Amino acid sequence: MKPIDNTGSRDLFSICNDEIFKAIFTKETPESRTALRSLLSAFLQKDVSIVKVTANEPPINMIGDRLIRFDISVRFNRGELANVEMTVYPKAYEALRFEYYTARLFVTQNIRGKKRTYIELKPTYHLSFLGNNLYPDKQWLHRFIYYDPEHGIKMGGRTEIMTVELKKLGRITEKMVEQMDKREVWALFMMYYREDKKTGIIQRIIDMDEGIAAADQVIQGFTVSQLEALAAISRDKFEFDAREELWEMKQAARKEGHADGLAEGLAEGHVEGRAEGHADGLAEGLAEGLIEGQNKALKDTARKLKSMGISLEQIIEASGLSAGEIETL
């Protein structure tokens, strides 16, 4: 099998591929453990020692679970817990998913027993690297905790969610590598590892950081066929996600169209029925309004899917609209 050429093009490889991301940081090797420990220490801003790493996968017969998956679960030597993931295309509800999984991991801690108290609960973290932007500002790193915004007081301080929006890193590349902090060099490594134009920066980062050098060693251990297989799995997951989201949006469009059409139809039918003095106007108005409202909802859904870059064939399948109707949106 052909190994990766360390001196050649990295076009085949992207750490922003969630399966490759997971493969780098969950291998049972010293290099992989060093890389994961370095990554988490950088973003949590404290030294950590990893006890257990679990690569998570939803059941293959439950496609819907793929929409709420995360990649890696970690337990530290002091009992702290963390979820770590790469999400190339974050959904509109992504922040809610962060909260859900952070809370779910937090309550896995067992404090039952007469001699145990809430003070024994260990810090729990969620760290997400995002391939597309999620928040409207220009900041690439966000850290969320429970606090009183009116008085600026933290609550228990045991849960924390961090997001890294990789497409907002542009300005960091203007800095000297030696002036970057640990979080910046890790984020740049993930975002630009595959790009030849950033090879100089990436190589300097690899040379100066032990954890990133370990991650690079793991990467060099992959063969081309292994990377192709991991990329294929990731594409399948994206297809499953897109199919599930299309179905949900189609159902939402039908419900919205039904509600809008019902309201409009009742209003129009009521006016027409009063004018004509019989019930036919009510029925006709209701039917016409229902169809009009449903069409409007489907077009809104198709317009949104089109803006997301979903293929024309998938939009046709989801909306029932013709190619010509979609092209005019």
Secondary structure, 3 states (H helix, E strand, C coil): CCECCCCCCCCCCCCCCHHHHHHHHCCCCHHHHHHHHHHHHHHHCCCCCEEEEEECCCCCCCHHHHHHCCCEEEEECCCCEEEEEEECCCCCCHHHHHHHHHHHHHCCCCCCCCCCCHHHCCCEEEEEEECCCCCCCCCCEEEECCEECCCCEECCCCEEEEEEEHHHCHHHHHCCHHHCCHHHHHHHHHHHCCCHHHHHHHHHHHHHCHHHHHHHHHHHCCEHHHHHHHHHHHHHHHHHHHHHHHHHHHHHHHHHHHHHHHHHHHHHHHHHHHHHCCCHHHHHHHHHHHHHHHHHHHHHHHHHHHHCCCCHHHHHHHHCCCHHHHHCC
